[in-house]
Amino acid sequence: MNKTLKTVLLALAVLIVGLGSFAGGFVTGHLLPNGSIPSLEAPAAPPEPFTPAPDQQSATPEELQALFAPFWEAWNLIHENFVDQPVDDVALMRGAIDGMMQALGDQHSTYMNPEEYKQANESLEGSYEGIGAYVDTTADYLTVTSPIPGSPAEEAGLLPGDKIIGIDGEDMTGIDAELARRRVLGPAGTTVVLTILREGEDAPFDVSIVRARIVIASAEGEMLEGGIAYITVTTFGPNTMPELNAALAELMPQNPKAVILDLRNNGGGYLQTSVEVTSQFISEGVVLYEQYGDGTRTTYEVIPGGVATDPKIPMIVLINEGSASASEIVAGALQDSGRAKLLGMVSYGKGSVQNWIPLSGENGAVRITIAKWLTPNENTIHEIGLTPDYPVELTEDDRKADKDPQLDEAVRILLEMIGQ
């Protein structure tokens, strides 16, 4: 092994230990039978006591050397015995981190390699190349959370809950959903054929989608009939607040009589952005609580200075099955505070908070669940979702006919409230 590369890898191992996560990920591996599987030629001999090399010992804190002995033993056995040499040490290191995150048993705590981390940030920053859909990679199959408005995915008719069971004719059964996600991504102008399993359909069906450069407008606004300000927020990223502020700066001087905030198919984003968005519509109070594993909590309160906080102006928030995470924070806070009513369908139900922590040396990032969040009334929505005050369905027939009964009903209710 190249001496410089070896030194870098040892330093990375020390860094991972310093983060306090590495040991927990490999306890399970340490308990597995050692040398219990025979080779094809002869039974395996009982393992000799193993002592890591001096440089491996020195790279491991003294109090963890006994725990990490099996790791270094496996590392050395790979380099001494694996048939295809030389092995890729960087891939081994990243694979170890990936296994460590999986060992936590939390579907939302994952490792993102450098390319995945780049793509994840691009989708929040407003543009990337693909089909334009938020997806859940924690299920057996890659599952659509919500198509992005105006995207190839939406134009092709993909719906929240659609399971992608095949890609370009290849069965995705048993294939990690994250690997499936990477296969869906691709250069703009190329075509991908997805085999979709949809609840209520008798059989799977194929959808052909031409990938595109997806440009996401975080927030937009317009004035509807009867003086109703209609605001759409599609994600919670770095561009959301500037775009929302611009929309409000145009709408509020027109003295709207009511407000609709559309969070349908909003797959979430940054927690802090959700607090900032909520604060534009509530003058004071709690936005959410972050509840940690040790019983402590952090309270996020409204940021003063919102421009659409007048409680005399009635408000409805539109949600559906694709409203998740940060969008549920906003909708939950507005509902609990009494500032707005919710209309639509039960939301997705993602009530945990992840930190994206980049690793040194441009080796990607770990996404770690640090807490679960509660609404101001201390309700949890994790795997439950938010229940709308006005349940209104939007069917596939409605979509094909370009109808929006949820928006229509919100407008009708608000016009009735303001006496029109």
C-alpha positions as CSV (number, residue, x, y, z in Angstrom):
1,M,0.0,0.0,0.0
2,N,1.3,3.5,-0.9
3,K,2.7,4.9,2.3
4,T,1.0,8.3,1.9
5,L,-2.4,6.7,1.2
6,K,-1.9,4.5,4.2
7,T,-1.2,7.5,6.4
8,V,-4.3,9.3,5.1
9,L,-6.5,6.2,5.8
10,L,-5.2,5.9,9.3
11,A,-5.9,9.6,9.9
12,L,-9.4,9.1,8.6
13,A,-9.9,6.2,11.0
14,V,-8.8,8.4,13.9
15,L,-11.3,11.1,12.7
16,I,-14.1,8.7,12.6
17,V,-13.3,7.4,16.1
18,G,-13.3,11.0,17.3
19,L,-16.8,11.5,16.0
20,G,-17.9,8.9,18.5
21,S,-19.8,6.7,16.0
22,F,-17.4,4.2,14.7
23,A,-17.3,1.8,17.7
24,G,-21.1,1.3,17.8
25,G,-21.2,0.3,14.1
26,F,-18.8,-2.6,14.5
27,V,-19.9,-4.2,17.7
28,T,-22.2,-6.5,15.7
29,G,-19.3,-7.5,13.4
30,H,-17.2,-8.4,16.5
31,L,-19.9,-10.8,17.7
32,L,-20.1,-12.8,14.5
33,P,-18.4,-16.2,14.5
34,N,-14.7,-15.9,13.5
35,G,-13.4,-18.4,11.1
36,S,-16.5,-20.6,11.3
37,I,-17.1,-20.9,7.5
38,P,-14.9,-23.6,5.9
39,S,-13.2,-23.0,2.5
40,L,-13.9,-25.3,-0.4
41,E,-10.5,-27.0,0.0
42,A,-10.1,-27.7,3.7
43,P,-11.6,-26.7,7.0
44,A,-10.4,-23.4,8.3
45,A,-7.9,-23.5,11.1
46,P,-8.8,-21.9,14.4
47,P,-7.8,-18.2,14.3
48,E,-4.6,-17.2,15.9
49,P,-4.7,-14.4,18.4
50,F,-4.4,-11.1,16.4
51,T,-2.4,-8.0,17.2
52,P,-2.7,-5.0,14.9
53,A,0.4,-3.6,13.4
54,P,2.1,-0.8,15.4
55,D,0.9,1.9,13.0
56,Q,-2.7,0.6,13.3
57,Q,-2.4,0.5,17.1
58,S,-1.1,4.1,17.2
59,A,-3.9,5.2,14.9
60,T,-6.5,3.9,17.4
61,P,-7.1,5.5,20.8
62,E,-5.8,3.3,23.5
63,E,-9.2,2.7,25.1
64,L,-10.7,1.5,21.8
65,Q,-7.8,-0.8,20.7
66,A,-9.4,-4.0,21.8
67,L,-12.7,-3.1,20.2
68,F,-11.0,-2.2,16.9
69,A,-8.8,-5.2,16.7
70,P,-11.3,-7.2,14.6
71,F,-11.6,-4.2,12.2
72,W,-7.8,-4.1,11.6
73,E,-7.8,-7.9,11.4
74,A,-10.4,-7.8,8.6
75,W,-8.6,-5.0,6.9
76,N,-5.3,-6.9,6.8
77,L,-7.0,-10.2,5.7
78,I,-8.5,-8.4,2.7
79,H,-5.2,-7.0,1.7
80,E,-3.4,-10.4,2.2
81,N,-6.0,-12.8,0.7
82,F,-8.5,-11.1,-1.6
83,V,-8.1,-12.5,-5.2
84,D,-8.3,-9.1,-7.1
85,Q,-5.4,-7.0,-5.9
86,P,-4.8,-4.2,-5.3
87,V,-8.0,-3.4,-3.5
88,D,-9.4,0.1,-3.5
89,D,-8.7,1.4,0.0
90,V,-10.9,4.5,-0.4
91,A,-13.8,2.3,-1.3
92,L,-13.1,0.1,1.7
93,M,-13.1,3.1,4.0
94,R,-16.3,4.5,2.6
95,G,-17.9,1.1,2.7
96,A,-17.0,0.9,6.4
97,I,-18.7,4.2,7.1
98,D,-21.8,3.1,5.1
99,G,-22.0,-0.1,7.1
100,M,-21.6,1.9,10.3
101,M,-24.5,4.1,9.5
102,Q,-26.7,1.1,8.5
103,A,-25.9,-0.5,11.8
104,L,-27.7,2.3,13.6
105,G,-31.0,0.8,12.4
106,D,-32.4,4.2,11.5
107,Q,-33.8,4.5,8.0
108,H,-32.9,8.2,7.8
109,S,-29.3,8.0,9.1
110,T,-27.2,7.3,6.1
111,Y,-23.8,7.8,4.4
112,M,-23.7,10.0,1.3
113,N,-20.6,9.5,-1.0
114,P,-19.2,12.7,-2.6
115,E,-21.4,12.4,-5.7
116,E,-24.6,11.8,-3.7
117,Y,-23.8,14.7,-1.3
118,K,-23.3,16.9,-4.3
119,Q,-26.6,15.9,-5.9
120,A,-28.5,16.3,-2.6
121,N,-27.3,19.8,-2.2
122,E,-28.0,20.6,-5.9
123,S,-31.6,19.6,-5.5
124,L,-32.0,22.1,-2.6
125,E,-30.2,24.8,-4.3
126,G,-32.6,24.8,-7.2
127,S,-31.3,22.8,-10.1
128,Y,-30.1,19.3,-11.1
129,E,-30.4,16.8,-13.9
130,G,-33.0,14.0,-13.6
131,I,-36.7,13.4,-13.8
132,G,-37.7,15.9,-11.1
133,A,-39.1,13.9,-8.2
134,Y,-38.5,13.7,-4.5
135,V,-38.0,10.1,-3.4
136,D,-37.8,7.9,-0.4
137,T,-34.8,5.5,-0.4
138,T,-35.7,3.8,2.9
139,A,-38.3,1.3,1.6
140,D,-37.9,-2.0,-0.3
141,Y,-38.2,-0.1,-3.5
142,L,-37.4,3.4,-4.5
143,T,-40.6,5.3,-3.8
144,V,-41.9,8.6,-5.1
145,T,-42.6,11.1,-2.3
146,S,-43.7,13.9,-4.6
147,P,-43.1,14.9,-8.2
148,I,-41.7,18.5,-8.6
149,P,-44.3,20.8,-10.2
150,G,-43.7,21.2,-13.9
151,S,-41.1,18.4,-14.0
152,P,-40.9,15.5,-16.4
153,A,-42.0,13.2,-13.5
154,E,-45.2,15.2,-13.0
155,E,-45.8,15.4,-16.7
156,A,-45.4,11.6,-16.9
157,G,-48.1,11.2,-14.2
158,L,-45.9,9.9,-11.4
159,L,-47.8,10.1,-8.0
160,P,-46.8,10.1,-4.4
161,G,-46.5,6.5,-3.2
162,D,-45.5,5.1,-6.6
163,K,-42.9,2.3,-6.2
164,I,-40.2,2.0,-8.9
165,I,-39.8,-1.7,-9.3
166,G,-37.9,-1.7,-12.6
167,I,-35.5,0.7,-14.4
168,D,-34.9,0.3,-18.1
169,G,-36.3,-3.2,-18.0
170,E,-34.1,-4.4,-15.1
171,D,-36.0,-5.7,-12.0
172,M,-35.1,-3.7,-8.9
173,T,-36.2,-6.4,-6.5
174,G,-33.5,-6.8,-3.9
175,I,-31.6,-3.8,-5.2
176,D,-30.8,-1.1,-2.6
177,A,-33.2,1.9,-3.2
178,E,-30.3,4.3,-3.1
179,L,-28.6,2.5,-6.0
180,A,-31.9,2.6,-7.8
181,R,-32.1,6.3,-7.3
182,R,-28.7,6.8,-8.9
183,R,-29.9,4.9,-12.0
184,V,-32.8,7.2,-12.4
185,L,-30.6,10.2,-12.5
186,G,-28.8,11.0,-15.7
187,P,-28.0,13.7,-18.3
188,A,-30.7,15.9,-19.6
189,G,-32.2,14.7,-22.9
190,T,-31.7,11.0,-22.2
191,T,-34.7,8.7,-21.6
192,V,-35.3,6.3,-18.7
193,V,-38.1,3.8,-18.6
194,L,-39.5,3.2,-15.1
195,T,-41.7,0.2,-14.1
196,I,-44.2,1.5,-11.6
197,L,-46.2,-0.4,-9.0
198,R,-49.1,1.8,-7.9
199,E,-51.7,1.1,-5.2
200,G,-55.1,0.5,-6.7
201,E,-53.7,-0.6,-10.1
202,D,-54.1,-4.2,-11.1
203,A,-50.6,-4.6,-12.5
204,P,-47.3,-2.7,-12.8
205,F,-46.9,-0.5,-15.8
206,D,-44.1,1.3,-17.7
207,V,-43.5,5.0,-17.9
208,S,-41.0,6.5,-20.3
209,I,-39.5,9.8,-19.1
210,V,-37.0,12.2,-20.8
211,R,-34.6,13.6,-18.2
212,A,-34.2,17.3,-18.0
213,R,-32.3,20.0,-16.2
214,I,-34.6,20.6,-13.3
215,V,-34.9,24.2,-12.2
216,I,-36.9,24.6,-9.1
217,A,-38.6,27.9,-8.1
218,S,-38.7,27.7,-4.3
219,A,-41.6,30.1,-3.9
220,E,-44.0,31.9,-6.1
221,G,-47.1,34.0,-5.7
222,E,-50.1,35.4,-7.5
223,M,-53.4,37.1,-6.7
224,L,-56.6,35.0,-7.2
225,E,-60.2,36.0,-7.5
226,G,-61.7,37.8,-4.6
227,G,-58.4,39.2,-3.4
228,I,-56.9,35.9,-2.3
229,A,-53.1,35.8,-2.2
230,Y,-51.9,32.4,-3.5
231,I,-48.4,31.4,-2.5
232,T,-46.6,28.2,-3.5
233,V,-43.5,26.9,-1.7
234,T,-42.0,23.9,-3.4
235,T,-38.9,23.3,-1.2
236,F,-37.0,24.7,1.7
237,G,-33.5,25.6,0.5
238,P,-31.2,28.6,0.2
239,N,-33.3,30.3,-2.4
240,T,-36.6,29.9,-0.6
241,M,-36.7,33.0,1.6
242,P,-35.5,35.4,-1.0
243,E,-38.1,34.1,-3.4
244,L,-40.8,34.1,-0.7
245,N,-39.9,37.6,0.4
246,A,-40.2,38.8,-3.2
247,A,-43.6,37.2,-3.6
248,L,-44.9,38.7,-0.4
249,A,-43.5,42.1,-1.3
250,E,-45.6,42.0,-4.5
251,L,-48.8,40.5,-2.9
252,M,-49.1,42.2,0.5
253,P,-49.3,45.8,-0.8
254,Q,-52.4,44.7,-2.7
255,N,-54.1,44.2,0.7
256,P,-55.2,40.5,0.2
257,K,-58.4,39.5,2.0
258,A,-57.2,35.9,2.5
259,V,-54.1,33.8,2.0
260,I,-53.5,30.3,0.6
261,L,-50.2,28.6,1.2
262,D,-49.6,25.6,-1.1
263,L,-47.2,23.0,0.4
264,R,-48.5,20.1,-1.7
265,N,-45.7,17.8,-2.9
266,N,-43.1,19.8,-0.9
267,G,-40.6,17.2,0.1
268,G,-38.9,19.4,2.8
269,G,-35.4,20.8,3.2
270,Y,-33.7,22.9,5.8
271,L,-35.2,23.1,9.3
272,Q,-34.1,26.7,9.8
273,T,-35.8,27.7,6.5
274,S,-39.1,26.2,7.7
275,V,-38.9,28.4,10.8
276,E,-38.3,31.4,8.7
277,V,-41.2,30.6,6.4
278,T,-43.5,30.0,9.4
279,S,-42.5,33.4,10.9
280,Q,-43.8,35.2,7.9
281,F,-47.3,34.2,8.9
282,I,-47.2,34.1,12.7
283,S,-46.2,37.1,14.9
284,E,-45.2,35.1,18.0
285,G,-45.1,31.7,19.7
286,V,-43.4,28.3,19.1
287,V,-42.8,26.9,15.7
288,L,-41.6,23.5,16.8
289,Y,-39.8,21.5,19.5
290,E,-36.8,19.3,18.8
291,Q,-36.9,16.3,21.2
292,Y,-33.5,14.6,21.8
293,G,-32.9,11.0,22.9
294,D,-31.8,12.1,26.4
295,G,-35.1,13.8,27.0
296,T,-33.9,17.4,26.5
297,R,-35.4,19.6,23.8
298,T,-34.7,22.7,21.9
299,T,-37.5,25.2,21.3
300,Y,-37.7,27.1,18.0
301,E,-39.7,30.3,18.3
302,V,-41.1,32.6,15.8
303,I,-38.7,35.2,14.3
304,P,-40.3,38.6,14.7
305,G,-41.0,40.8,11.6
306,G,-43.3,38.6,9.5
307,V,-45.4,40.5,6.9
308,A,-48.5,38.3,6.7
309,T,-49.3,37.7,10.3
310,D,-52.6,39.6,10.7
311,P,-55.0,37.0,12.2
312,K,-57.9,38.9,10.7
313,I,-56.8,37.7,7.3
314,P,-58.0,34.0,7.1
315,M,-55.5,31.5,5.8
316,I,-55.6,27.9,4.4
317,V,-52.6,25.7,3.9
318,L,-52.8,23.0,1.2
319,I,-51.1,19.6,2.0
320,N,-51.1,16.2,0.5
321,E,-49.3,12.8,0.7
322,G,-46.2,14.4,-0.7
323,S,-46.0,17.2,1.9
324,A,-43.1,16.0,4.1
325,S,-40.5,17.0,6.7
326,A,-40.0,20.8,6.7
327,S,-43.3,21.4,5.0
328,E,-45.0,19.5,7.8
329,I,-43.2,21.7,10.4
330,V,-44.8,24.8,8.8
331,A,-48.2,23.3,8.3
332,G,-48.2,21.9,11.9
333,A,-47.2,25.2,13.4
334,L,-49.8,27.2,11.5
335,Q,-52.5,24.7,12.4
336,D,-51.7,24.5,16.1
337,S,-51.4,28.2,16.5
338,G,-54.8,28.7,15.0
339,R,-53.4,30.9,12.2
340,A,-54.5,28.6,9.4
341,K,-56.7,25.6,8.6
342,L,-55.3,22.6,6.6
343,L,-57.0,21.3,3.5
344,G,-56.2,18.3,1.4
345,M,-55.0,14.9,2.4
346,V,-53.0,13.5,5.3
347,S,-49.3,14.5,4.9
348,Y,-46.4,12.1,4.5
349,G,-45.4,11.8,8.2
350,K,-41.6,12.5,8.4
351,G,-41.1,13.9,11.9
352,S,-37.4,13.3,12.5
353,V,-34.5,15.8,12.1
354,Q,-31.3,15.0,10.3
355,N,-28.0,16.9,10.3
356,W,-25.9,16.6,7.2
357,I,-22.3,16.6,8.4
358,P,-19.6,16.7,5.7
359,L,-16.5,14.5,6.2
360,S,-13.0,15.8,5.8
361,G,-11.1,15.3,2.6
362,E,-14.2,15.6,0.4
363,N,-15.3,12.1,1.3
364,G,-19.0,12.9,1.3
365,A,-21.1,13.3,4.4
366,V,-23.1,11.5,7.0
367,R,-26.7,12.2,7.5
368,I,-27.6,11.6,11.2
369,T,-30.9,11.7,12.9
370,I,-30.4,13.9,15.9
371,A,-33.9,14.4,17.1
372,K,-37.6,14.1,16.5
373,W,-39.8,17.2,16.3
374,L,-43.0,18.0,17.9
375,T,-45.6,20.6,16.8
376,P,-46.3,23.6,19.2
377,N,-49.1,21.5,20.8
378,E,-46.4,18.7,21.3
379,N,-48.0,16.4,18.8
380,T,-45.7,14.1,16.8
381,I,-46.4,13.4,13.1
382,H,-43.6,10.8,12.6
383,E,-45.2,7.9,10.5
384,I,-48.6,9.5,11.2
385,G,-48.8,12.8,9.3
386,L,-50.9,15.8,9.7
387,T,-54.7,15.5,9.4
388,P,-56.3,18.2,7.4
389,D,-59.2,20.2,8.9
390,Y,-60.9,19.9,5.5
391,P,-60.2,16.5,3.8
392,V,-60.4,16.9,0.1
393,E,-59.1,14.4,-2.4
394,L,-57.4,15.1,-5.8
395,T,-57.9,12.0,-8.0
396,E,-56.0,10.8,-11.0
397,D,-59.1,11.7,-13.1
398,D,-58.8,15.2,-11.7
399,R,-55.1,15.4,-12.8
400,K,-55.9,14.1,-16.3
401,A,-58.7,16.7,-16.6
402,D,-56.3,19.4,-15.3
403,K,-58.7,20.0,-12.4
404,D,-57.7,21.0,-8.8
405,P,-60.6,20.4,-6.5
406,Q,-58.3,21.1,-3.4
407,L,-57.4,24.6,-4.6
408,D,-61.0,25.2,-5.7
409,E,-62.4,24.2,-2.3
410,A,-59.9,26.4,-0.5
411,V,-60.9,29.4,-2.6
412,R,-64.6,28.6,-2.0
413,I,-64.2,28.4,1.8
414,L,-62.1,31.6,2.0
415,L,-64.6,33.5,-0.1
416,E,-67.3,32.4,2.2
417,M,-65.2,33.5,5.3
418,I,-64.7,37.0,3.9
419,G,-68.4,37.3,2.9
420,Q,-68.1,37.0,-0.9
